[in-house]
Amino acid sequence: MSGKLYVVATPIGNLSDFSKRAVDVLKEVDLIAAEDTRNSSILCKQFDIHTPLTANHKFNEFKAVDRLVQDILSGKSIAVISDAGTPCINDPGFILVKACADAGIEVVGVPGCCAAATAISVSGLPSDSFLFMGFFPREKKDALKLFDYIENNKTETYIFYESPRRVKDTFSLLSESFPDAKIALCNDLTKIHERIYRGTAAEILTDLNANPNAEKGEYAFCMYVEEKEKEKDESAFSLEAMLVDVMIKTGCSLKDAISLLSGDKSVEAGKKEIYQASLNLKDLF
């Protein structure tokens, strides 16, 4: 009988958020695959968990996965945890989960804290549909590519993580590219100095600059970008006026004007629309 893989969420700050089920699972499994065994050993000590720990981080997870899968297939049960929050959500775990799923091993989720889910739940922004994009790009060129994507996408709420060292630079960029976006910036979620900044990027940047402790604690932010309505060119001719213009300039018939206008690639209208416009002209006379 093979064992199971448990994907266990851990607190993102407040230890009281650690569920009894999560603690029980970590006590009962044979091994805990942890993102950082030093951090996880402190957590385990707090909750009297004595299960052995093994490293499973982004630098060794490809190397460790075969051994862990074989351990589970031989009958051991393993729990995978990250330093804080839910594994696989911008944290290690995916490689192991996928390998276990491919091997037919039962994968069990033990839900709990997740900074992205917590941020969107308190943001006050539309949350029926959102896109989590992990850490905001470090390089400006990558940020600009992201901005192009957002500008060409439909209305959406986006969720990002950000480092306290880069948060001001990020909001300076956002204030230039998305000055009207509605943003909720969450700092130190569930911890003693938890704070949520709300407003435009420029307004939040002003608040950050006024806060001497702004470069402390981790950040997650939600940004709602409304799709810009395409402005109609009021000065543009109607199709009816364009047909008349063609007939006057070329001296052709209405039928010929329809053909000429239909073949004009600069005209953003289909043949059916142009034909309907010709019928409208006939009704006028």
Backbone bond lengths (Angstrom), bond angles and torsions (degrees), N, CA, C in turn:
res aa  C-N    CA-C-N  psi(-1)  N-CA   C-N-CA  omega(-1)  CA-C   N-CA-C  phi
1 M - - - 1.467 - - 1.518 109.08 -
2 S 1.322 116.46 127.18 1.461 118.55 177.22 1.517 109.06 -79.04
3 G 1.329 115.07 161.36 1.453 120.13 176.26 1.523 109.89 -85.34
4 K 1.323 116.02 -158.59 1.457 121.40 -178.96 1.523 109.16 -130.80
5 L 1.332 114.76 159.13 1.460 120.54 171.26 1.523 107.80 -107.88
6 Y 1.322 116.23 126.64 1.458 121.63 177.32 1.531 108.94 -107.83
7 V 1.321 115.52 127.82 1.464 121.23 177.00 1.527 106.10 -99.83
8 V 1.325 115.91 106.08 1.466 121.05 -168.58 1.529 111.49 -111.30
9 A 1.321 115.98 125.04 1.467 121.47 176.28 1.519 110.14 -81.82
10 T 1.333 116.13 139.80 1.466 121.70 178.87 1.530 109.20 -118.29
11 P 1.334 118.37 163.76 1.475 120.81 -177.88 1.516 112.88 -59.85
12 I 1.345 116.60 146.84 1.463 121.08 175.20 1.526 110.45 -95.07
13 G 1.309 116.62 0.01 1.462 120.45 179.09 1.513 111.79 -179.82
14 N 1.324 115.43 -64.60 1.461 121.27 -177.16 1.530 110.23 -80.42
15 L 1.331 117.14 115.31 1.465 120.95 -176.76 1.527 112.84 -64.29
16 S 1.327 116.73 -20.22 1.464 120.21 178.83 1.523 112.07 -67.14
17 D 1.345 116.33 -15.19 1.461 120.43 179.33 1.524 112.92 -80.48
18 F 1.320 117.52 -6.13 1.464 121.27 179.39 1.528 108.18 -74.18
19 S 1.338 116.69 120.34 1.467 119.49 -175.52 1.524 111.83 -75.89
20 K 1.311 115.09 153.72 1.467 120.95 178.38 1.526 109.84 -61.84
21 R 1.333 116.14 -38.54 1.467 119.64 179.17 1.522 110.88 -61.46
22 A 1.352 116.81 -43.65 1.460 120.43 -179.99 1.529 110.84 -61.51
23 V 1.322 116.74 -43.63 1.467 121.07 178.59 1.525 110.45 -61.84
24 D 1.342 116.06 -45.04 1.477 120.57 -179.48 1.521 111.24 -61.74
25 V 1.336 116.75 -41.51 1.466 120.59 179.93 1.526 110.00 -63.50
26 L 1.326 116.69 -45.29 1.467 119.54 -178.76 1.530 111.63 -65.30
27 K 1.305 117.13 -27.39 1.467 120.11 176.96 1.525 111.69 -77.15
28 E 1.323 116.49 -30.72 1.466 120.52 -172.32 1.527 114.31 -91.07
29 V 1.337 118.27 -24.71 1.465 119.04 -178.16 1.530 110.56 -71.16
30 D 1.327 115.33 166.76 1.469 120.30 -178.91 1.527 112.44 -85.21
31 L 1.334 116.26 -23.54 1.454 119.77 -175.33 1.528 109.20 -155.74
32 I 1.341 116.27 145.21 1.465 121.69 175.35 1.525 108.36 -114.18
33 A 1.327 116.63 119.68 1.468 122.06 176.20 1.525 107.04 -91.05
34 A 1.328 116.13 107.99 1.461 121.41 -171.02 1.522 112.35 -112.29
35 E 1.334 115.39 146.52 1.464 120.25 178.20 1.531 110.81 -62.49
36 D 1.315 116.59 -42.88 1.464 121.87 176.75 1.523 107.51 -140.55
37 T 1.320 115.92 109.31 1.473 119.54 -174.96 1.524 111.94 -63.13
38 R 1.331 117.50 -26.37 1.466 119.63 178.78 1.521 111.15 -68.17
39 N 1.332 116.69 -45.52 1.465 120.24 177.98 1.521 111.02 -67.09
40 S 1.332 116.12 -43.21 1.467 119.91 -176.84 1.524 112.32 -69.08
41 S 1.328 117.78 -29.35 1.469 119.61 178.36 1.528 110.42 -66.05
42 I 1.321 116.94 -33.10 1.475 120.73 176.63 1.520 109.98 -66.71
43 L 1.345 116.21 -44.18 1.463 120.48 178.21 1.524 110.60 -62.31
44 C 1.330 116.30 -45.90 1.473 120.27 -179.50 1.529 111.10 -60.86
45 K 1.309 117.06 -39.58 1.467 120.62 179.94 1.518 110.48 -63.34
46 Q 1.340 116.74 -38.19 1.468 121.43 179.53 1.523 111.49 -61.16
47 F 1.334 116.41 -32.29 1.466 120.42 -174.94 1.533 112.59 -112.12
48 D 1.309 116.32 17.94 1.468 121.89 175.00 1.531 111.66 57.13
49 I 1.335 115.44 41.92 1.467 121.87 178.56 1.537 107.80 -100.16
50 H 1.323 116.97 123.97 1.464 120.87 -174.90 1.531 113.16 -114.59
51 T 1.309 116.95 15.95 1.470 121.84 179.56 1.532 110.25 -68.53
52 P 1.325 118.29 138.40 1.471 120.75 178.32 1.527 112.22 -59.43
53 L 1.326 116.11 146.81 1.456 122.96 179.73 1.527 110.67 -111.83
54 T 1.320 115.97 145.53 1.466 121.10 172.46 1.522 108.18 -136.02
55 A 1.313 116.98 148.51 1.471 121.05 -176.06 1.530 111.76 -75.21
56 N 1.330 115.18 135.79 1.467 121.51 174.59 1.526 107.25 -145.32
57 H 1.316 115.59 81.79 1.462 120.43 -177.03 1.525 110.07 -121.06
58 K 1.331 115.97 177.86 1.468 119.87 -172.31 1.528 113.39 -64.36
59 F 1.335 117.36 -18.66 1.459 119.93 -178.13 1.531 112.69 -89.86
60 N 1.351 117.25 -16.37 1.470 117.71 -177.15 1.521 114.14 -129.63
61 E 1.355 117.90 1.74 1.468 118.47 -171.99 1.523 113.00 -65.91
62 F 1.330 118.48 -30.46 1.472 119.49 176.63 1.533 110.45 -68.98
63 K 1.327 115.77 -35.18 1.458 120.84 -179.51 1.532 111.09 -75.76
64 A 1.333 117.07 -34.29 1.468 121.25 -174.33 1.527 113.08 -85.29
65 V 1.334 117.96 -19.96 1.464 120.61 -168.90 1.532 113.38 -60.98
66 D 1.332 118.28 -42.83 1.472 120.23 -177.69 1.529 111.28 -62.18
67 R 1.328 115.64 -42.71 1.468 119.85 -179.95 1.526 110.87 -63.65
68 L 1.322 116.98 -42.86 1.461 120.58 -178.31 1.530 111.00 -67.40
69 V 1.331 116.55 -40.79 1.469 120.06 178.26 1.525 109.87 -63.34
70 Q 1.318 117.20 -42.84 1.470 120.33 178.91 1.524 111.35 -63.50
71 D 1.326 117.10 -37.99 1.469 120.82 176.73 1.529 110.66 -60.21
72 I 1.329 115.83 -42.20 1.469 119.42 -178.81 1.525 110.26 -69.78
73 L 1.337 116.87 -42.43 1.462 120.49 178.93 1.533 111.67 -62.86
74 S 1.327 116.52 -27.44 1.472 120.15 179.38 1.524 112.81 -81.82
75 G 1.356 116.28 -3.55 1.462 119.21 175.33 1.508 115.81 120.52
76 K 1.324 117.73 -7.96 1.465 119.90 179.57 1.526 110.99 -81.51
77 S 1.320 116.00 149.58 1.457 120.76 172.43 1.523 108.15 -107.41
78 I 1.323 115.52 137.54 1.459 121.23 -176.04 1.526 109.89 -126.58
79 A 1.328 115.75 142.61 1.464 121.26 173.36 1.519 108.15 -110.17
80 V 1.316 117.35 134.93 1.453 121.22 175.83 1.525 107.83 -106.51
81 I 1.334 116.60 131.09 1.461 121.62 179.45 1.520 109.46 -134.66
82 S 1.326 116.51 156.94 1.459 121.57 172.90 1.525 108.03 -109.25
83 D 1.312 116.86 178.51 1.464 119.62 -179.32 1.528 111.72 -61.85
84 A 1.326 116.19 -35.66 1.467 121.10 179.97 1.518 108.73 -161.32
85 G 1.333 115.81 136.10 1.457 119.83 178.03 1.517 112.97 91.71
86 T 1.324 115.29 -156.90 1.458 121.84 -174.42 1.524 111.63 -97.61
87 P 1.329 118.61 125.83 1.466 120.84 177.19 1.530 111.08 -55.23
88 C 1.318 115.51 150.78 1.474 123.97 178.64 1.528 112.79 81.06
89 I 1.343 118.62 -21.05 1.463 120.41 178.59 1.522 107.20 -89.44
90 N 1.342 114.79 85.35 1.460 122.55 -175.77 1.524 112.37 62.26
91 D 1.306 115.89 23.98 1.466 123.75 177.65 1.524 108.77 -138.19
92 P 1.335 118.38 162.19 1.469 120.17 177.77 1.531 111.83 -59.56
93 G 1.323 115.45 157.64 1.463 120.94 177.76 1.515 113.17 141.53
94 F 1.336 116.18 -33.11 1.464 120.41 -175.14 1.525 112.26 -58.09
95 I 1.329 116.84 -44.16 1.468 120.73 -176.96 1.524 110.43 -58.90
96 L 1.318 116.30 -44.89 1.462 120.91 -179.15 1.524 111.45 -70.02
97 V 1.309 117.21 -43.13 1.469 120.89 179.74 1.528 110.49 -61.36
98 K 1.331 117.09 -45.69 1.467 120.63 -179.72 1.524 110.92 -63.04
99 A 1.338 116.76 -43.17 1.464 120.19 -179.32 1.524 110.91 -63.50
100 C 1.321 116.68 -38.85 1.469 120.09 178.62 1.525 111.02 -68.16
101 A 1.316 116.24 -42.48 1.465 120.01 178.57 1.520 110.40 -62.05
102 D 1.345 116.83 -42.44 1.465 121.06 178.97 1.531 111.97 -64.53
103 A 1.339 116.07 -30.06 1.472 120.85 -178.81 1.531 112.50 -87.17
104 G 1.327 116.40 2.47 1.459 120.23 179.10 1.522 113.62 78.84
105 I 1.321 116.85 16.00 1.470 121.22 178.96 1.523 109.33 -81.93
106 E 1.315 116.38 140.12 1.465 120.42 178.63 1.526 109.38 -71.84
107 V 1.339 115.51 127.70 1.464 121.86 178.32 1.525 107.86 -110.87
108 V 1.338 116.48 123.85 1.458 122.03 -174.63 1.531 109.90 -116.32
109 G 1.303 117.02 125.50 1.461 120.84 177.84 1.519 111.36 -88.24
110 V 1.318 115.86 133.46 1.473 121.21 173.64 1.526 105.57 -116.91
111 P 1.332 117.18 91.41 1.471 120.94 -169.25 1.516 113.50 -70.43
112 G 1.314 112.75 161.62 1.458 119.81 178.80 1.506 109.98 179.18
113 C 1.317 116.39 -136.20 1.461 121.67 -172.74 1.527 113.43 -67.35
114 C 1.325 114.27 144.82 1.471 122.20 173.76 1.526 105.84 -155.26
115 A 1.321 117.25 120.89 1.462 120.71 -175.85 1.524 111.89 -61.19
116 A 1.349 117.37 -38.84 1.466 120.34 -179.16 1.530 110.88 -64.05
117 A 1.333 116.57 -45.70 1.467 120.64 -179.79 1.525 110.96 -66.37
118 T 1.322 116.40 -38.81 1.465 119.81 178.91 1.523 110.60 -65.68
119 A 1.327 116.61 -42.60 1.464 120.89 -179.44 1.525 111.71 -61.50
120 I 1.331 117.57 -47.10 1.466 119.24 -178.32 1.524 111.23 -67.85
121 S 1.339 116.85 -29.91 1.468 119.87 -178.27 1.527 112.42 -70.60
122 V 1.328 117.35 -25.68 1.470 120.12 -178.74 1.529 112.30 -108.13
123 S 1.329 117.31 1.61 1.468 121.00 -172.91 1.525 113.71 -70.43
124 G 1.333 116.76 -32.88 1.457 119.37 -173.30 1.520 112.23 77.82
125 L 1.318 116.78 12.50 1.468 121.90 178.71 1.524 109.64 -105.61
126 P 1.343 118.19 159.39 1.465 120.60 -179.99 1.524 111.24 -51.55
127 S 1.331 116.88 128.71 1.467 119.68 -173.43 1.524 113.33 -128.79
128 D 1.348 117.07 9.53 1.464 118.59 178.01 1.520 110.66 -71.11
129 S 1.329 116.14 -21.44 1.465 121.64 175.69 1.522 107.37 -148.05
130 F 1.337 116.81 129.54 1.452 119.13 178.43 1.522 109.64 -150.59
131 L 1.333 115.19 163.09 1.451 121.06 -177.39 1.527 108.66 -126.11
132 F 1.345 116.37 115.34 1.460 121.32 177.52 1.517 108.47 -88.54
133 M 1.325 116.60 126.28 1.460 120.28 -173.63 1.530 113.14 -120.69
134 G 1.327 117.43 16.28 1.458 120.25 176.39 1.519 112.00 68.80
135 F 1.333 116.31 -151.00 1.461 120.10 -179.47 1.522 111.14 -71.48
136 F 1.329 115.65 139.07 1.459 121.68 176.73 1.530 108.52 -61.02
137 P 1.344 118.50 140.47 1.472 121.08 -176.60 1.526 112.86 -53.58
138 R 1.326 115.42 138.94 1.466 120.86 178.99 1.528 111.60 -74.72
139 E 1.325 116.30 -41.29 1.465 121.06 -175.28 1.531 110.69 -88.97
140 K 1.332 115.80 141.81 1.464 120.12 -178.05 1.528 111.33 -62.35
141 K 1.342 117.27 -38.01 1.469 120.11 -179.20 1.527 110.82 -62.38
142 D 1.356 116.42 -36.38 1.463 120.19 178.22 1.529 110.63 -72.42
143 A 1.325 115.84 -34.34 1.467 119.99 176.99 1.524 110.43 -64.57
144 L 1.338 116.81 -40.28 1.464 120.65 179.70 1.525 111.56 -66.29
145 K 1.347 116.85 -36.16 1.472 120.06 174.66 1.522 110.35 -62.79
146 L 1.329 115.23 -41.09 1.463 120.58 177.89 1.518 110.40 -62.03
147 F 1.336 116.71 -42.11 1.464 120.64 179.93 1.526 110.98 -61.89
148 D 1.334 116.85 -38.51 1.473 120.25 177.33 1.524 110.14 -61.66
149 Y 1.333 115.30 -41.96 1.458 119.98 179.77 1.534 110.41 -62.04
150 I 1.325 115.97 -46.05 1.467 120.24 -178.06 1.525 110.58 -64.03
151 E 1.323 116.81 -42.62 1.461 120.77 -178.47 1.521 112.13 -63.09
152 N 1.329 117.23 -30.71 1.459 121.03 -178.20 1.528 113.15 -95.55
153 N 1.316 115.98 3.44 1.454 120.54 -178.91 1.526 109.81 -98.36
154 K 1.319 115.47 168.56 1.461 118.95 177.10 1.528 109.51 -75.87
155 T 1.326 115.69 171.49 1.459 120.75 177.45 1.521 109.85 -52.91
156 E 1.301 116.59 130.92 1.463 119.47 -173.92 1.521 110.09 -155.42
157 T 1.339 116.01 152.58 1.454 121.51 167.93 1.521 107.34 -100.56
158 Y 1.312 116.10 125.77 1.461 121.82 -178.19 1.519 109.46 -109.02
159 I 1.337 116.61 142.42 1.459 121.67 178.02 1.525 108.73 -119.58
160 F 1.326 115.46 131.80 1.461 121.91 178.90 1.523 110.41 -131.60
161 Y 1.319 115.82 154.97 1.452 121.92 165.60 1.524 107.08 -102.06
162 E 1.339 116.38 153.38 1.454 119.39 177.91 1.522 111.17 -149.55
163 S 1.307 114.61 148.00 1.464 122.06 178.24 1.523 109.90 -78.77
164 P 1.333 118.23 144.01 1.470 120.12 177.28 1.526 112.54 -62.04
165 R 1.324 117.66 -24.20 1.461 121.07 -179.70 1.534 111.67 -76.58
166 R 1.327 117.27 -22.69 1.470 119.98 -176.11 1.526 113.20 -111.15
167 V 1.315 117.75 -3.77 1.463 120.00 -170.27 1.537 112.34 -61.84
168 K 1.328 118.42 -37.95 1.475 119.98 -179.72 1.522 111.35 -68.14
169 D 1.334 117.11 -42.25 1.464 120.13 177.77 1.524 111.12 -62.18
170 T 1.329 115.33 -40.18 1.466 120.15 179.48 1.521 111.02 -62.47
171 F 1.323 116.24 -44.24 1.473 118.60 -177.87 1.519 112.36 -74.42
172 S 1.319 117.02 -22.44 1.458 119.88 172.26 1.531 109.58 -67.43
173 L 1.334 116.27 -42.98 1.470 121.08 176.57 1.530 111.45 -62.79
174 L 1.337 115.66 -44.95 1.461 120.24 -178.11 1.527 111.55 -64.31
175 S 1.330 116.59 -35.33 1.466 119.81 -178.97 1.526 111.28 -65.80
176 E 1.340 116.25 -27.40 1.463 120.46 178.39 1.528 111.87 -81.58
177 S 1.332 116.37 -41.98 1.468 120.52 -172.97 1.525 113.87 -89.63
178 F 1.334 116.85 -32.42 1.471 120.18 -179.20 1.534 109.84 -133.47
179 P 1.334 116.27 66.42 1.468 120.26 -174.42 1.525 114.28 -63.30
180 D 1.340 117.20 -24.20 1.468 120.07 -176.91 1.528 113.87 -101.39
181 A 1.324 117.13 -1.20 1.467 119.96 -178.87 1.527 110.81 -63.46
182 K 1.322 115.16 144.10 1.467 120.50 176.90 1.531 107.91 -93.45
183 I 1.331 115.91 128.16 1.463 120.00 -172.78 1.526 111.55 -131.68
184 A 1.334 114.98 142.48 1.467 122.16 169.83 1.521 106.83 -122.06
185 L 1.328 116.42 114.34 1.467 122.36 -179.15 1.524 108.76 -103.88
186 C 1.330 115.93 117.50 1.472 121.43 -175.79 1.522 110.10 -105.10
187 N 1.303 115.79 128.02 1.460 121.60 -179.78 1.526 109.96 -119.61
188 D 1.333 115.92 135.53 1.471 121.28 174.96 1.528 112.73 56.28
189 L 1.317 117.94 45.65 1.461 121.99 -177.93 1.526 111.47 -54.31
190 T 1.306 115.98 133.04 1.481 127.68 178.52 1.522 113.17 70.44
191 K 1.328 117.87 0.58 1.461 120.32 -178.74 1.531 110.37 -99.99
192 I 1.309 116.01 176.61 1.454 121.28 -171.26 1.531 113.04 -65.50
193 H 1.340 117.16 -31.48 1.467 120.26 -179.02 1.526 111.82 -102.44
194 E 1.317 117.14 27.87 1.472 121.40 -179.60 1.529 110.73 -55.19
195 R 1.340 114.66 135.80 1.467 119.85 179.01 1.515 109.46 -149.88
196 I 1.325 115.77 142.46 1.467 120.94 176.74 1.525 108.78 -121.20
197 Y 1.332 116.15 122.52 1.459 122.42 175.72 1.531 106.98 -97.12
198 R 1.321 117.15 134.73 1.469 120.09 179.07 1.522 110.07 -129.33
199 G 1.324 116.38 143.82 1.458 120.89 177.85 1.513 111.00 142.94
200 T 1.329 116.20 -159.32 1.459 120.71 174.44 1.526 108.33 -80.49
201 A 1.323 116.44 169.01 1.461 120.24 179.38 1.524 111.21 -60.54
202 A 1.342 117.25 -39.76 1.463 121.38 -179.77 1.527 110.87 -65.70
203 E 1.326 116.75 -41.75 1.464 120.47 179.66 1.532 110.99 -64.95
204 I 1.329 115.68 -41.57 1.465 120.08 -179.98 1.530 110.09 -68.44
205 L 1.326 117.11 -38.15 1.461 120.67 178.36 1.529 110.88 -61.47
206 T 1.319 116.24 -39.28 1.468 120.52 176.77 1.522 110.65 -61.36
207 D 1.343 116.27 -42.53 1.466 120.67 178.71 1.530 111.46 -66.31
208 L 1.322 116.37 -38.79 1.470 120.35 178.83 1.524 110.84 -64.25
209 N 1.328 116.22 -42.65 1.461 120.52 -179.76 1.528 111.90 -65.79
210 A 1.329 115.40 -26.56 1.466 119.87 -179.72 1.530 112.21 -84.99
211 N 1.330 116.69 -9.64 1.465 120.97 -177.24 1.527 109.88 -100.99
212 P 1.328 118.56 111.94 1.473 121.04 -178.71 1.531 113.24 -65.62
213 N 1.350 116.97 -17.09 1.467 121.02 -179.67 1.523 112.73 -103.78
214 A 1.325 116.48 18.40 1.469 120.29 -175.40 1.521 112.95 -62.18
215 E 1.327 117.56 -27.29 1.467 119.74 -177.12 1.522 111.73 -93.51
216 K 1.320 116.27 31.69 1.466 121.64 176.14 1.527 109.00 -123.68
217 G 1.316 116.72 143.36 1.460 120.71 177.36 1.518 112.29 81.73
218 E 1.316 116.24 157.32 1.466 121.46 -179.12 1.528 110.87 -84.15
219 Y 1.331 115.58 155.85 1.464 121.49 -178.81 1.530 111.76 -121.07
220 A 1.321 114.12 145.79 1.467 122.14 167.31 1.521 105.28 -135.99
221 F 1.337 116.64 138.31 1.467 116.34 178.36 1.522 111.64 -138.34
222 C 1.322 112.94 149.22 1.466 121.46 178.49 1.524 107.43 -113.26
223 M 1.317 116.41 135.96 1.461 121.53 -178.29 1.525 109.68 -131.14
224 Y 1.318 115.73 124.71 1.461 121.11 179.34 1.516 108.96 -105.98
225 V 1.332 116.47 119.10 1.461 122.32 -177.96 1.519 108.75 -115.12
226 E 1.327 115.54 117.72 1.462 119.63 179.53 1.519 110.35 -83.66
227 E 1.310 114.91 142.38 1.463 120.38 178.97 1.519 109.42 -68.21
228 K 1.317 115.68 129.19 1.459 119.20 -179.74 1.521 109.76 -73.30
229 E 1.325 114.61 131.02 1.465 117.90 177.61 1.520 108.87 -71.35
230 K 1.300 114.85 134.31 1.458 118.87 178.81 1.528 108.93 -70.86
231 E 1.312 113.82 120.84 1.461 118.54 -178.51 1.527 109.95 -74.07
232 K 1.301 114.15 132.10 1.463 118.77 178.37 1.530 109.15 -82.98
233 D 1.312 115.43 137.11 1.461 120.51 179.47 1.519 108.75 -78.64
234 E 1.340 114.38 105.57 1.466 119.76 -175.56 1.533 111.23 -64.70
235 S 1.346 114.76 -26.66 1.463 117.82 -176.22 1.530 112.34 -82.81
236 A 1.328 117.81 -7.31 1.465 120.64 -176.83 1.525 111.17 -67.65
237 F 1.329 115.55 143.59 1.461 120.09 178.36 1.522 109.96 -72.41
238 S 1.328 116.89 148.08 1.454 120.87 171.45 1.520 107.65 -73.97
239 L 1.342 116.94 163.75 1.460 119.92 178.71 1.527 110.68 -62.70
240 E 1.333 115.52 -36.14 1.466 119.48 178.65 1.531 110.36 -60.77
241 A 1.353 116.09 -45.25 1.466 120.47 -179.66 1.526 110.88 -65.48
242 M 1.332 116.61 -35.43 1.461 120.27 179.38 1.528 111.32 -66.77
243 L 1.329 115.63 -38.72 1.468 119.15 177.87 1.525 110.65 -63.65
244 V 1.318 116.29 -44.19 1.470 120.40 178.87 1.527 110.23 -62.63
245 D 1.330 115.59 -41.34 1.461 120.71 -179.40 1.533 110.87 -61.07
246 V 1.342 116.53 -42.06 1.466 120.90 179.28 1.529 110.20 -64.28
247 M 1.331 116.56 -43.77 1.475 119.88 -178.35 1.517 111.31 -63.72
248 I 1.341 117.21 -41.06 1.468 120.71 -178.92 1.527 110.99 -67.46
249 K 1.349 116.44 -44.41 1.470 120.11 -175.74 1.524 113.12 -71.48
250 T 1.340 116.58 -32.76 1.480 119.44 -175.86 1.518 112.70 -105.70
251 G 1.331 116.28 -14.32 1.462 119.52 -178.71 1.517 112.45 71.80
252 C 1.353 116.91 21.65 1.464 120.51 -177.13 1.523 111.60 -92.31
253 S 1.346 115.50 174.19 1.459 121.29 178.38 1.530 109.57 -81.91
254 L 1.334 115.54 168.91 1.469 120.10 178.21 1.523 110.25 -61.89
255 K 1.327 116.28 -38.43 1.465 120.44 179.73 1.531 110.83 -61.52
256 D 1.334 115.41 -43.54 1.461 119.19 179.01 1.530 111.32 -68.37
257 A 1.330 116.01 -34.59 1.464 120.65 179.71 1.531 110.39 -64.02
258 I 1.343 115.67 -36.19 1.476 120.32 177.51 1.528 109.72 -61.98
259 S 1.322 116.52 -45.04 1.467 121.53 -179.70 1.526 111.50 -64.12
260 L 1.358 115.18 -43.59 1.464 119.16 -179.19 1.525 111.67 -64.42
261 L 1.333 115.73 -42.27 1.467 120.72 -178.73 1.524 110.90 -69.77
262 S 1.324 116.52 -36.55 1.469 120.81 179.21 1.523 111.43 -65.08
263 G 1.341 116.09 -30.21 1.460 120.13 -178.97 1.525 113.67 -88.05
264 D 1.329 116.28 -2.38 1.475 120.51 -179.10 1.534 109.33 -86.22
265 K 1.343 116.81 111.43 1.471 121.40 -175.71 1.528 113.04 -68.67
266 S 1.329 117.40 -17.16 1.465 120.22 -179.67 1.526 111.75 -80.04
267 V 1.342 116.19 -12.15 1.471 120.50 -179.82 1.525 109.23 -88.02
268 E 1.333 116.66 118.23 1.468 121.28 -178.12 1.532 110.28 -88.42
269 A 1.313 114.97 67.80 1.468 120.46 179.06 1.520 108.38 -155.83
270 G 1.330 115.38 147.29 1.441 120.37 178.30 1.515 112.40 -84.73
271 K 1.344 115.28 170.57 1.459 119.89 -177.63 1.525 111.82 -63.07
272 K 1.355 115.77 -35.88 1.469 119.39 -179.97 1.526 111.01 -64.35
273 E 1.351 115.94 -40.36 1.469 120.00 -179.94 1.524 110.79 -66.02
274 I 1.332 116.15 -40.05 1.469 120.30 179.89 1.531 110.05 -66.93
275 Y 1.339 116.14 -40.06 1.474 119.68 178.55 1.531 110.32 -64.03
276 Q 1.343 116.70 -40.30 1.464 120.17 178.36 1.520 110.77 -63.57
277 A 1.335 116.04 -36.77 1.464 120.02 177.56 1.529 110.89 -64.33
278 S 1.349 115.88 -35.57 1.474 118.99 178.14 1.524 110.83 -66.76
279 L 1.337 116.65 -36.13 1.467 119.75 176.94 1.519 110.78 -66.72
280 N 1.338 115.62 -36.22 1.463 119.44 177.26 1.520 111.12 -63.23
281 L 1.343 115.04 -37.16 1.480 119.01 177.76 1.521 110.92 -63.95
282 K 1.341 116.31 -42.92 1.468 119.83 -179.26 1.515 110.99 -62.27
283 D 1.353 115.22 -35.63 1.478 118.78 179.23 1.522 111.81 -66.12
284 L 1.353 114.80 -29.35 1.472 118.66 -178.88 1.508 112.24 -70.76
285 F 1.332 114.81 -27.98 1.479 118.13 -176.29 1.503 109.26 -110.53
